[in-house]
Amino acid sequence: MSLINEPIGWVLYDDECGFCRRWIPFWGPTLSKVGLDVAPLQAPWVAPRIELSGDELLYDIRLLFADGRQLTGAEVYRYGVQQIWWARPLYLFSVTPGLRRLWDWGYRTFADHRHQFSSACRLSVPAEACANSSLLIGASSDAT
């Protein structure tokens, strides 16, 4: 199987979340096999491209497709596990009536408390990373 050269999309994560910063890039090689790249939401090119800034930008994980379409939140994970052959049982779980709501609730609960989970797991982000990414958000939101 050959790797896709140009990504079909980017999984965009909050780089100020220690858990996200650690685990989303960890899955980067697996995601690249299905045509997805990873990038922080705080990257300078992201806010202008998806036309969001500040808290709205960082509220959810996002999947930005090359054609401009977007998925957010639990739908990003649902899409990801559907694309990876060995994770398809998780996809079936995520779309089964009743269990779909559990999947969505689990995502939302984690996302709303991701910084607390990061601290509990000792996955805090270095202070300089937070300072740098906050500057990037400010710079990109001023440009739009």
PyMOL commands that set and color helices and strands:
alter all, ss='L'
color gray80, all
select helices_A, chain A and resi 18-26+28-32+46-50+54-58+74-83+85-95+99-112+114-120+127-143
alter helices_A, ss='H'
color red, helices_A
select strands_A, chain A and resi 9-13+36-40+62-65+70-72
alter strands_A, ss='S'
color yellow, strands_A
deselect
rebuild
show_as cartoon
